[in-house]
Amino acid sequence: MANLLVRGIDDQLVKALKARAGASGRSAEAEHRAILAAALSRPRKRSFAEMVADMPPVGTDADFERVSSEAKVPRVFD
């Protein structure tokens, strides 16, 4: 296994990490590993382009054409 050294951590973050570790019954190092594992094992969010590419076909262009109506629009605000 590799080692990871993180420098320049704010003292408040270290205190919060130690408090969280104590509440979980773990060492600060074990808590740090758990936080990293949880953050990095989440599924990657898909981009908008990927979501659009995965959309199933729902019809043809003709299904979405605007139909112009010759009917007169009622004047509502007069």
NORVENGI-V54927 format. One record per residue. N is the residue number from 0. RES is the residue in one letter. D_LAST is the distance of its C-alpha to the last C-alpha in Angstrom with 2 decimals. Layout:
# NORVENGI-V54927
N & RES & D_LAST
N & RES & D_LAST
This chain:
# NORVENGI-V54927
0 & M & 77.75
1 & A & 76.42
2 & N & 76.15
3 & L & 73.14
4 & L & 73.46
5 & V & 70.37
6 & R & 70.88
7 & G & 68.84
8 & I & 67.22
9 & D & 65.80
10 & D & 68.03
11 & Q & 65.14
12 & L & 64.50
13 & V & 68.18
14 & K & 68.19
15 & A & 65.13
16 & L & 66.83
17 & K & 70.02
18 & A & 68.21
19 & R & 66.34
20 & A & 69.61
21 & G & 71.39
22 & A & 68.73
23 & S & 69.12
24 & G & 72.91
25 & R & 73.23
26 & S & 74.58
27 & A & 72.25
28 & E & 73.27
29 & A & 72.52
30 & E & 69.13
31 & H & 68.37
32 & R & 69.29
33 & A & 67.10
34 & I & 64.08
35 & L & 64.60
36 & A & 65.10
37 & A & 61.93
38 & A & 59.83
39 & L & 61.23
40 & S & 61.49
41 & R & 57.76
42 & P & 56.20
43 & R & 54.73
44 & K & 50.95
45 & R & 49.65
46 & S & 47.60
47 & F & 44.08
48 & A & 45.61
49 & E & 48.17
50 & M & 45.61
51 & V & 43.52
52 & A & 46.74
53 & D & 47.65
54 & M & 44.44
55 & P & 45.22
56 & P & 43.70
57 & V & 40.78
58 & G & 39.99
59 & T & 39.74
60 & D & 37.27
61 & A & 35.93
62 & D & 34.91
63 & F & 32.40
64 & E & 30.96
65 & R & 27.23
66 & V & 26.28
67 & S & 23.74
68 & S & 21.74
69 & E & 20.93
70 & A & 18.42
71 & K & 14.88
72 & V & 12.54
73 & P & 9.83
74 & R & 6.17
75 & V & 5.89
76 & F & 3.81
77 & D & 0.00
